[in-house]
Amino acid sequence: MRFRTLTLTLMIALTGVAGWLRSADAGRAQSQRRAEVTFNKDVAPIFFEHCVSCHRPGEAAPMSLLTWREARPWARAIREKVAARQMPPWHADPRVNEYANDRRLGEKEIATIVAWADQGAIEGAPRDLPPQPRFVEGWRAGEPDVVIALPEEFTVPAEGPDEYHYFDAPTNFTEDKWVQAAEVRPGNRRVVHHATVFVAPPKGPSFADARDWDFWNKYVYDSGHLLHLRQEAPVFDDGCGLPEGGAWPGLKPDEGPQVGIYLPGKGPDIRPPGYAVKVPAGASLRFQVHYTKTGQPEKDRTRIGLIFAKGPAKRQVKRVEIWNNLFKIPPFAGNHRVTSCYTFDHAVEALSFTAHMHYRGKAMKVEAFYPDGRREVVFSAPNYSFNWQTTYVLKRPQPFPKGTRIFTVAHFDNSAKNKLNPDPGKTIRWGEPSGEEMMGLWIEYVDANQSPLAPPAPPLLRRKP
């Protein structure tokens, strides 16, 4: 009798254990189902928000990420780049200032993409896929109010060194126009390295009139369509020994109204609502286009799309380019230091920073020395990339009182460790080709005595409604 009771008790206990195990298995399965990451439900929203402005047909990125079929073959590569924080590209120090166009992914978004790739890059249920963002075909900033192109198609020769060419295109504006957003689109990405568009200077004193022609004729030479600095030119690695911010002796920093620029990895120029660049009535736009060669003749007709500001009153966006063109980088130098200085002669509010160097550019840091004795690092790009020359748009304008001194420190890597370096054994001076070097900081700003008309944070991407 006692044995039967014990047996019955054991059977009941085993039944309970089996039930518990089945319940646990079901719970684990349910948990696994909840943890399953799919493209349609989890990854597509991240790609649509952060990636497809470039990763879609017709744009600069090498592949589209709009659909699972397009993204699936790249899952492992995407995982590696995202986990290493190399994509989306962003090279400004996140501890220095905040930026309205910050492209970085959050930790949760990175973990989601990593899990998706690790689980086999599952597509998921069609019902979970959100609608694709709608873009204006051919434009990232939105539908332009007007498009202005090179006056005619230009033929780029098959062989030879890089070339810089300048083209003036009439606007035919009968009244002043205020440009809030501008997007420069290369006609042929294979040959257009960069293209700058600015308001052509009016008749009268020009850039050339301000040069020290004795210095220029002695130390600067032209190799056809490119300018270079001779090796024997004076050396000012400490650019603060030059005239304030001057690129050349006798020449003040460039402060012309630039409308837009195309650079490797750079997006459209989108200013905050109420902020705009003035293009006077009857003005022409001057295109400066840097062409490379492909081994066969190529055609190009680069263009710029302009989106005008809405409303009658604006804050006029200006720009200063602060250069040091008289540095000298020794052979095999892995961390060569070059500086520049510039002092604002009136109070301004900075809107953005852009660092500009070539293949050997390594890092750039900008410090403001205020009239009251304070000093502050206002911008830092510790891992500068020639292939991703971003304009870093501030979330809030940075005030610079009258007398603020801008001190910029750049470092260059002319060693064999630099994979982009074409010749580490060469002494490097300033020059327009990418194989030579430049050291520039560009600051967009508005005068501080103007009252803002709208919040300063610009839209990151203007989509078609």
ABEGO torsion letter per residue (X at the ends): XAAAAAAAAAAAAAAAAAAAAAAAAAAAAAAAAAABBBAAAAAAAAAAAAAAAABBBGBABABBAABAAAAAAAAAAAAAAAAAGAOBBBABBAABEBBAABABBBAAAAAAAAAAAAAGGBAEBAAABBBBBBBBBGBAAEBBABBBBBABBBBBBABEBBBBBBBBBBAGBABBBBBABBBBBBABAAABABBBBBBBBBBEBBAAAABBAAAAAAABBBAGABBBBBAABBBBABAAABBBGBABBGBBBBABBBABBBBBGBBBBBBBBGBBBBBBBGBBBBBBBBBBBAGBBBBBBBBBBBBBBBEABBBBBBBBBBBBAABBBBBGBABBBBBBBBBBABBBBBABBBBBBBAABABBBBBBBBAAGBBBBABBBABBBAABBBBBBBABBBBBBBGBBBBBBBBBBABAABAABABAABBBBBBABAABBBBBBBBBBBBAABBBABBABBBABBBBX
